[in-house]
């Protein structure tokens, strides 16, 4: 029986970079190197795309913390 599996890999990398575009380029280089070294990702597991967006850490990342830094 053929069964399709939709899979997602989610992650957040902390990158030292001069700006957002540079951070995206650094991550892109790392991910492309992984794909080249692991063709199973595309050939066997059907990976079609990798998507990401750089952002500056802000209050939304800390929304689960109180003003004093302790967890809710």
Secondary structure, DSSP 8 states (H G I E B T S, - for coil): -----------------SSHHHHHHHHHHHHHHHHHH-THHHHTS-------------GGGGTTB-TTS-B-
